[in-house]
Amino acid sequence: MKKLTAIIAAVILAFVIALGDQIIKLNAFDSIRSFLGLEDDTITIPHKPKLPTIVDKKPEELNLSYEERMNKGDDYYERGFLTLASNEYVKAANLEPERIKPYLSLTKVNFELMDYDKAQNNAEQVLKFDVGNYEARYFLVLIALKKSDFIDAEQRINQLLTDEITDARLIYHQALVKIAFSQHDEAKSLLNEAKTNLTEGDELIVKIDNILAGYNEFEFAKAAEELYLSELLARAFNQIGEYELAVYKSKEILKTRPDLRDAWILLGFAYLNLEKYLFALTSFEHAYEIDPQWPATQYFLGITYAEIPRNEDAIVYLNYALNNGFEPAIVVKQKLADLYLDVGNYEESVKAYQEVLDFNKQDINAFVRPIWIYLDFLNQPGKAMKLGEAAVISFPEDAMAYNLLGWSQIGTENYVEAEKNLKKAISMDAELTAAYYNLAKLYELKEEKELALENYQKTYELDQNGSIGNLAARRYNALLLE
């Protein structure tokens, strides 16, 4: 999954671009929330200690069969561990090199990992065994679009369409190619055709509607310049995740009008989502040169610096955005809290997390990091416990709240109440990994070794591929050696 999902949480939903006197502007501050698409988002602060994976391979895993490798790869894929899934599919392909399925799976995984060259190689490998394989040929269309090779994409689409295959997805992508070539009447016709071949609720309908909305807005703004349509389409492409096309259209605009701040922002936003951070930085810097006071530009510069990473610069620009009235301010405060933590400024970090918590009491996870900082960095367990108590008051039916209270009570050495609350958390949610880990830590502090080992093992069993599970495995192994 992309990092930006946790940073910005949504794509641009509404952002009217200024193109001289012909374009209707929205007030910048009123459009920030829509620009970010954060109207209804809650802010989640995961507790994710940075730990190495220490799980040893079991001997029997070295001799898995083809089917077992494929099943294991499918399991990793379903759980979002794409690199691990890829490794299993490669091993399966090595065991049965004449089978198509591993190569199709590798095509899909590498495509999602944005490694389009590998995805293309695997799709072509499928076609060596089955020259007419539709899925592999369709993936080659998608790959061509991701590489902005619209001529190749169009040729491949036409080859598939001559096979008399009616596929709304293919028609949709044919429309995208037409937009790239500025053949807008044909594009609109194809989008409407694709929509008629989709069932209600299909997510592709949402994408189509957003593109058509751009066309409708352009038609409503009669006598608007053609560049306005390009910007509306770039906005729509950013909104629906077609970032390569957003880049293409934004560049098309900037060739003619390099003085447009908002076009640079659209370009930078697309690059940011594509994880091309240096390109994104250059784009936002251009926007900043044109208008250094606009808080959205300052915000995006801060986010981009954080990804490079240049955390001190990120903090500077995010504070600029905050001081200039960026909304929603809570998004900036959350990012600043994370950055202050990364640079070791724990006082500022916990202050920002507390502000996030004051604003966002509907999310139990908002309590996690301030408690962690009070316990592990500032040695203020009393403040941690107050937060734990507040969590239970706010979420009396949530197992995590009792886990947080028990965790903080370990810090105050109130072991009796800590054990009681951690066990209560487990009774409410038997798969709450953090509660088992904290209970194991409690038993270790009380020198009850067997109970500590038992709970560390349970933690690992519940989270074998996660950071808490790995930490539990480390503590388990260390405790065994004592």
C-alpha positions as CSV (number, residue, x, y, z in Angstrom):
1,M,0.0,0.0,0.0
2,K,1.1,3.5,-0.6
3,K,2.5,5.6,2.2
4,L,0.4,8.6,1.1
5,T,-2.8,6.8,2.1
6,A,-1.8,7.3,5.7
7,I,-0.6,10.8,5.1
8,I,-3.3,12.5,3.1
9,A,-6.1,9.9,3.5
10,A,-7.9,10.9,0.4
11,V,-7.5,12.4,-3.1
12,I,-8.6,15.8,-4.4
13,L,-12.3,16.0,-4.4
14,A,-13.0,19.6,-5.4
15,F,-10.5,22.2,-6.6
16,V,-11.5,24.9,-9.1
17,I,-8.5,26.0,-11.1
18,A,-7.9,29.6,-11.9
19,L,-7.3,30.4,-15.6
20,G,-7.6,34.1,-16.0
21,D,-10.9,36.0,-16.0
22,Q,-12.8,33.1,-17.6
23,I,-12.5,30.8,-14.6
24,I,-14.7,30.9,-11.6
25,K,-12.5,30.7,-8.4
26,L,-13.4,29.3,-5.1
27,N,-12.1,30.9,-1.9
28,A,-8.8,29.1,-1.2
29,F,-9.6,28.5,2.5
30,D,-13.1,27.2,1.8
31,S,-11.8,24.7,-0.7
32,I,-8.9,23.3,1.3
33,R,-11.1,20.6,3.0
34,S,-12.5,19.5,-0.4
35,F,-9.0,19.7,-1.9
36,L,-7.8,17.1,0.5
37,G,-10.9,15.1,0.6
38,L,-10.9,14.9,4.4
39,E,-14.5,15.8,5.3
40,D,-15.4,12.7,7.2
41,D,-12.1,11.0,7.9
42,T,-11.1,10.0,11.4
43,I,-7.4,10.1,12.3
44,T,-5.8,6.9,13.3
45,I,-2.4,6.8,15.0
46,P,-1.1,3.2,14.9
47,H,1.5,2.1,17.4
48,K,4.2,0.7,15.1
49,P,7.6,0.2,16.8
50,K,10.4,-0.1,14.2
51,L,11.7,-3.6,14.6
52,P,13.5,-6.1,12.4
53,T,11.9,-9.3,11.4
54,I,13.4,-12.1,13.5
55,V,11.2,-15.1,12.7
56,D,13.3,-18.1,11.7
57,K,12.0,-20.3,8.8
58,K,10.6,-23.6,10.0
59,P,12.5,-26.6,8.4
60,E,9.3,-28.0,6.9
61,E,8.8,-24.7,4.9
62,L,11.9,-25.4,2.9
63,N,10.2,-28.3,1.1
64,L,6.7,-26.9,0.4
65,S,4.9,-28.2,-2.8
66,Y,3.8,-26.1,-5.7
67,E,0.2,-25.9,-4.3
68,E,1.4,-25.0,-0.9
69,R,3.6,-22.2,-2.3
70,M,0.7,-20.8,-4.3
71,N,-1.7,-21.0,-1.3
72,K,0.9,-19.3,0.9
73,G,1.4,-16.6,-1.7
74,D,-2.4,-16.1,-2.0
75,D,-2.6,-15.8,1.8
76,Y,0.1,-13.2,1.9
77,Y,-1.6,-11.3,-1.0
78,E,-5.0,-11.3,0.8
79,R,-3.3,-9.9,3.9
80,G,-1.5,-7.2,2.0
81,F,2.1,-8.6,2.2
82,L,2.8,-8.1,-1.5
83,T,6.5,-8.7,-1.4
84,L,6.2,-11.9,0.6
85,A,3.4,-13.0,-1.8
86,S,5.7,-12.3,-4.7
87,N,8.5,-14.5,-3.2
88,E,6.1,-17.4,-2.8
89,Y,4.8,-17.1,-6.4
90,V,8.4,-17.1,-7.7
91,K,9.2,-20.3,-5.7
92,A,6.0,-21.9,-7.1
93,A,7.0,-20.9,-10.6
94,N,10.5,-22.5,-10.1
95,L,8.8,-25.7,-9.0
96,E,6.4,-25.8,-11.9
97,P,7.8,-23.5,-14.6
98,E,5.3,-24.5,-17.3
99,R,2.3,-23.4,-15.2
100,I,0.5,-20.1,-16.1
101,K,-1.0,-19.3,-12.7
102,P,2.2,-18.2,-10.9
103,Y,3.1,-15.8,-13.7
104,L,-0.4,-14.3,-13.7
105,S,-0.2,-13.9,-9.9
106,L,3.2,-12.3,-10.3
107,T,1.9,-9.9,-12.9
108,K,-0.9,-8.8,-10.5
109,V,1.4,-8.4,-7.5
110,N,4.2,-6.6,-9.4
111,F,1.6,-4.3,-10.9
112,E,0.3,-3.4,-7.5
113,L,3.9,-2.9,-6.3
114,M,4.3,-0.4,-9.2
115,D,7.1,-2.5,-10.7
116,Y,5.7,-2.4,-14.2
117,D,8.7,-3.9,-16.0
118,K,8.5,-7.0,-13.9
119,A,4.7,-7.1,-14.3
120,Q,5.2,-6.8,-18.1
121,N,7.8,-9.6,-18.2
122,N,5.5,-11.9,-16.3
123,A,2.5,-11.1,-18.5
124,E,4.6,-11.8,-21.6
125,Q,5.6,-15.1,-20.0
126,V,2.0,-16.1,-19.7
127,L,1.4,-15.3,-23.4
128,K,4.3,-17.7,-24.3
129,F,2.1,-20.5,-22.9
130,D,-1.3,-19.1,-23.9
131,V,-1.1,-16.4,-26.7
132,G,-4.7,-15.5,-26.3
133,N,-4.8,-15.2,-22.5
134,Y,-7.1,-12.2,-21.9
135,E,-6.0,-11.3,-18.4
136,A,-2.4,-11.1,-19.4
137,R,-3.2,-9.0,-22.5
138,Y,-5.4,-6.7,-20.4
139,F,-2.6,-6.2,-17.9
140,L,-0.4,-5.2,-20.7
141,V,-2.9,-2.4,-21.5
142,L,-2.8,-1.2,-17.9
143,I,1.0,-1.3,-17.9
144,A,1.2,0.7,-21.1
145,L,-1.1,3.3,-19.5
146,K,1.0,3.4,-16.3
147,K,4.0,4.1,-18.5
148,S,2.1,6.8,-20.4
149,D,2.7,4.9,-23.6
150,F,-0.7,5.7,-25.0
151,I,0.0,4.6,-28.5
152,D,0.9,1.1,-27.3
153,A,-2.1,1.1,-25.0
154,E,-4.4,2.0,-27.9
155,Q,-3.0,-0.7,-30.2
156,R,-3.4,-3.4,-27.5
157,I,-7.0,-2.2,-26.8
158,N,-7.9,-2.4,-30.5
159,Q,-6.4,-5.9,-30.7
160,L,-8.6,-7.0,-27.8
161,L,-11.7,-5.3,-29.2
162,T,-11.3,-7.0,-32.5
163,D,-11.8,-10.3,-30.6
164,E,-15.4,-9.1,-30.0
165,I,-14.9,-9.0,-26.2
166,T,-17.2,-6.6,-24.4
167,D,-15.5,-5.5,-21.3
168,A,-16.5,-2.3,-19.6
169,R,-13.0,-2.0,-18.1
170,L,-11.4,-2.1,-21.5
171,I,-13.9,0.5,-22.9
172,Y,-13.1,2.7,-19.9
173,H,-9.4,2.5,-20.6
174,Q,-10.0,3.1,-24.2
175,A,-11.7,6.4,-23.1
176,L,-8.6,7.3,-21.1
177,V,-6.4,7.0,-24.1
178,K,-8.8,9.2,-26.1
179,I,-8.5,11.8,-23.3
180,A,-4.8,11.6,-23.5
181,F,-5.0,12.4,-27.2
182,S,-7.6,15.2,-26.5
183,Q,-10.3,13.3,-28.5
184,H,-12.9,14.4,-26.0
185,D,-16.2,13.6,-27.9
186,E,-15.1,10.0,-28.4
187,A,-13.9,9.8,-24.8
188,K,-17.3,10.9,-23.4
189,S,-19.1,8.5,-25.7
190,L,-16.9,5.6,-24.5
191,L,-17.3,6.5,-20.9
192,N,-21.1,6.5,-21.2
193,E,-20.9,3.2,-23.1
194,A,-18.7,1.6,-20.4
195,K,-21.1,2.9,-17.7
196,T,-24.1,1.1,-19.4
197,N,-22.2,-2.2,-19.2
198,L,-21.6,-1.9,-15.5
199,T,-23.8,-3.0,-12.6
200,E,-24.9,-0.6,-10.0
201,G,-22.4,-0.2,-7.2
202,D,-19.3,-0.9,-9.3
203,E,-16.5,1.3,-8.3
204,L,-15.6,2.0,-11.9
205,I,-18.9,3.9,-12.1
206,V,-17.6,6.4,-9.5
207,K,-14.4,6.9,-11.6
208,I,-16.4,7.5,-14.8
209,D,-18.8,9.9,-13.1
210,N,-15.9,12.0,-11.8
211,I,-14.4,12.3,-15.2
212,L,-17.8,13.1,-16.8
213,A,-18.3,15.7,-14.0
214,G,-15.2,17.5,-15.2
215,Y,-16.6,17.6,-18.7
216,N,-19.9,18.9,-17.4
217,E,-18.2,21.6,-15.4
218,F,-16.3,22.7,-18.5
219,E,-19.4,22.8,-20.6
220,F,-21.2,24.9,-17.8
221,A,-18.3,27.4,-17.9
222,K,-19.1,28.5,-21.4
223,A,-16.3,30.0,-23.5
224,A,-13.7,28.8,-21.0
225,E,-10.2,28.1,-22.4
226,E,-9.3,24.6,-23.4
227,L,-6.7,24.6,-20.7
228,Y,-9.4,24.7,-18.2
229,L,-10.7,21.4,-19.4
230,S,-7.2,19.9,-19.0
231,E,-7.0,21.1,-15.4
232,L,-10.5,19.8,-14.6
233,L,-9.5,16.4,-16.1
234,A,-6.2,16.4,-14.2
235,R,-8.1,17.1,-11.0
236,A,-10.5,14.2,-11.8
237,F,-7.6,11.9,-12.5
238,N,-6.0,12.7,-9.2
239,Q,-9.3,12.1,-7.5
240,I,-9.8,8.6,-9.0
241,G,-6.2,7.5,-8.7
242,E,-5.2,7.8,-12.4
243,Y,-2.0,9.6,-11.4
244,E,0.0,9.0,-14.5
245,L,-2.7,10.7,-16.6
246,A,-2.9,13.5,-14.1
247,V,0.9,14.0,-14.6
248,Y,0.4,13.9,-18.4
249,K,-2.4,16.5,-18.4
250,S,-0.7,18.8,-15.9
251,K,2.4,18.9,-18.0
252,E,0.3,19.6,-21.0
253,I,-1.0,22.7,-19.3
254,L,2.3,23.9,-17.9
255,K,3.9,23.8,-21.3
256,T,1.6,26.7,-22.2
257,R,1.1,28.3,-18.8
258,P,4.0,27.7,-16.4
259,D,2.7,30.5,-14.2
260,L,-0.3,28.5,-13.0
261,R,0.2,27.7,-9.3
262,D,-2.7,25.2,-9.2
263,A,-1.4,23.2,-12.2
264,W,1.9,22.8,-10.3
265,I,0.0,21.6,-7.3
266,L,-1.9,19.1,-9.3
267,L,1.3,17.8,-10.8
268,G,3.0,17.6,-7.4
269,F,0.0,15.8,-5.9
270,A,0.1,13.2,-8.6
271,Y,3.9,12.7,-8.2
272,L,3.4,12.5,-4.4
273,N,0.9,9.6,-4.8
274,L,3.3,7.9,-7.3
275,E,6.0,8.2,-4.6
276,K,8.2,10.2,-6.9
277,Y,9.1,12.6,-4.2
278,L,11.9,14.6,-5.8
279,F,9.6,15.4,-8.8
280,A,6.8,16.2,-6.3
281,L,9.2,18.5,-4.4
282,T,10.2,20.4,-7.6
283,S,6.5,20.9,-8.5
284,F,5.5,22.2,-5.1
285,E,8.5,24.5,-5.1
286,H,7.3,26.0,-8.3
287,A,3.9,26.6,-6.8
288,Y,5.5,28.1,-3.8
289,E,7.6,30.5,-5.9
290,I,4.4,31.7,-7.6
291,D,2.4,32.1,-4.3
292,P,4.5,31.5,-1.1
293,Q,1.6,32.4,1.2
294,W,-0.9,29.8,0.2
295,P,-1.2,27.2,3.0
296,A,-2.0,24.3,0.8
297,T,1.3,24.6,-1.0
298,Q,3.1,24.9,2.4
299,Y,1.3,21.8,3.6
300,F,2.2,19.8,0.5
301,L,5.8,20.9,0.7
302,G,5.9,19.8,4.4
303,I,4.4,16.4,3.5
304,T,6.9,15.9,0.6
305,Y,9.9,16.9,2.8
306,A,8.7,14.3,5.3
307,E,8.8,11.6,2.7
308,I,12.3,12.4,1.3
309,P,12.9,12.5,4.4
310,R,14.0,16.0,5.5
311,N,12.1,16.2,8.7
312,E,13.3,19.5,10.0
313,D,12.2,21.2,6.7
314,A,8.9,19.3,6.9
315,I,8.3,20.7,10.4
316,V,9.1,24.3,9.2
317,Y,6.6,24.2,6.3
318,L,3.9,22.4,8.2
319,N,4.1,25.1,10.8
320,Y,3.9,27.7,8.1
321,A,0.7,26.0,6.8
322,L,-0.8,25.9,10.3
323,N,0.1,29.5,11.1
324,N,-1.5,30.6,7.8
325,G,-4.8,29.0,8.6
326,F,-4.6,25.7,6.9
327,E,-7.8,23.6,7.4
328,P,-8.3,21.0,8.7
329,A,-5.6,22.0,11.1
330,I,-5.9,18.6,12.9
331,V,-4.3,16.9,9.9
332,V,-1.2,19.2,10.2
333,K,-1.0,18.7,14.0
334,Q,-1.1,14.9,13.6
335,K,1.8,15.0,11.0
336,L,3.7,17.4,13.2
337,A,3.3,15.1,16.2
338,D,4.8,12.2,14.2
339,L,7.7,14.3,12.9
340,Y,8.5,15.7,16.4
341,L,8.6,12.1,17.6
342,D,10.9,11.1,14.7
343,V,13.4,13.9,15.5
344,G,13.3,13.2,19.3
345,N,11.4,16.3,20.4
346,Y,9.1,14.4,22.7
347,E,7.6,17.4,24.5
348,E,6.4,19.0,21.3
349,S,5.3,15.6,20.0
350,V,3.2,14.7,23.0
351,K,1.7,18.2,23.0
352,A,0.6,17.8,19.4
353,Y,-0.7,14.3,20.1
354,Q,-2.7,15.7,23.0
355,E,-4.2,18.3,20.7
356,V,-5.1,15.6,18.2
357,L,-6.7,13.6,21.0
358,D,-8.7,16.6,22.3
359,F,-10.1,17.0,18.8
360,N,-10.5,13.3,17.9
361,K,-12.0,11.6,21.0
362,Q,-14.0,9.3,18.7
363,D,-11.0,7.2,17.9
364,I,-9.5,5.0,20.6
365,N,-6.2,4.8,18.7
366,A,-5.6,8.5,19.3
367,F,-4.7,7.6,22.9
368,V,-1.9,5.2,21.9
369,R,1.1,7.4,21.0
370,P,0.8,10.0,23.8
371,I,0.6,7.2,26.4
372,W,3.6,5.6,24.7
373,I,5.6,8.8,24.8
374,Y,4.8,9.5,28.5
375,L,5.8,6.0,29.4
376,D,8.9,5.3,27.2
377,F,10.4,8.7,26.6
378,L,9.3,11.3,29.2
379,N,9.1,9.0,32.2
380,Q,5.7,10.4,33.2
381,P,3.6,7.4,33.9
382,G,1.1,9.4,35.9
383,K,0.1,11.4,32.8
384,A,0.0,8.1,30.9
385,M,-2.4,6.6,33.4
386,K,-4.7,9.7,33.3
387,L,-5.0,9.1,29.5
388,G,-5.6,5.4,30.1
389,E,-8.4,6.3,32.5
390,A,-9.8,8.8,30.0
391,A,-9.8,6.1,27.4
392,V,-11.9,3.8,29.5
393,I,-14.3,6.6,30.3
394,S,-14.6,7.4,26.6
395,F,-14.7,3.8,25.4
396,P,-16.1,1.6,28.2
397,E,-17.0,-1.2,25.7
398,D,-13.7,-1.2,23.9
399,A,-11.1,-3.8,24.8
400,M,-8.3,-1.5,23.7
401,A,-9.2,1.0,26.3
402,Y,-8.6,-1.5,29.1
403,N,-5.4,-2.5,27.4
404,L,-4.2,1.1,27.4
405,L,-5.1,1.5,31.1
406,G,-3.4,-1.7,32.0
407,W,-0.3,-0.7,30.0
408,S,-0.1,2.7,31.8
409,Q,-0.6,1.0,35.2
410,I,2.4,-1.1,34.5
411,G,4.3,2.2,34.3
412,T,3.0,3.3,37.7
413,E,3.9,-0.1,39.1
414,N,0.3,-0.8,40.0
415,Y,0.6,-4.4,38.9
416,V,-2.5,-5.7,40.5
417,E,-4.8,-3.3,38.7
418,A,-2.7,-3.6,35.5
419,E,-3.2,-7.4,35.4
420,K,-6.9,-7.0,36.1
421,N,-7.4,-4.6,33.2
422,L,-5.3,-6.5,30.8
423,K,-7.2,-9.7,31.5
424,K,-10.4,-7.7,31.1
425,A,-9.2,-6.5,27.7
426,I,-8.5,-10.1,26.6
427,S,-11.8,-11.3,27.9
428,M,-13.5,-8.7,25.6
429,D,-11.2,-9.4,22.6
430,A,-9.4,-12.7,22.7
431,E,-7.2,-11.6,19.7
432,L,-6.0,-8.3,21.0
433,T,-2.3,-8.7,20.4
434,A,-1.2,-5.7,22.4
435,A,-3.0,-6.9,25.5
436,Y,-1.1,-10.2,25.5
437,Y,2.2,-8.5,24.9
438,N,1.6,-6.0,27.8
439,L,0.5,-8.9,30.0
440,A,3.7,-10.8,29.2
441,K,5.7,-7.7,30.0
442,L,3.9,-7.4,33.3
443,Y,4.7,-11.0,34.2
444,E,8.3,-10.5,33.2
445,L,8.6,-7.5,35.5
446,K,7.0,-9.6,38.3
447,E,9.5,-12.4,37.5
448,E,6.8,-14.9,36.7
449,K,8.8,-16.4,33.8
450,E,6.4,-19.1,32.7
451,L,3.4,-16.8,32.4
452,A,5.6,-14.3,30.6
453,L,6.7,-16.9,28.1
454,E,3.2,-18.1,27.6
455,N,1.9,-14.7,26.8
456,Y,4.8,-13.7,24.5
457,Q,4.2,-16.9,22.6
458,K,0.5,-16.1,22.3
459,T,1.4,-12.6,21.0
460,Y,3.6,-14.1,18.4
461,E,1.0,-16.6,17.3
462,L,-1.5,-13.7,16.8
463,D,1.0,-11.4,15.0
464,Q,3.6,-13.6,13.3
465,N,4.3,-11.1,10.5
466,G,3.8,-7.9,12.5
467,S,6.0,-5.7,14.6
468,I,4.5,-6.6,18.0
469,G,4.8,-10.3,17.2
470,N,8.4,-9.9,16.3
471,L,9.1,-7.9,19.5
472,A,7.3,-10.7,21.4
473,A,9.5,-13.3,19.7
474,R,12.6,-11.3,20.7
475,R,11.6,-11.0,24.3
476,Y,10.6,-14.7,24.4
477,N,14.0,-15.8,23.1
478,A,15.9,-13.4,25.5
479,L,13.8,-14.7,28.4
480,L,14.6,-18.3,27.6
481,L,18.3,-17.6,27.8
482,E,18.1,-16.0,31.2
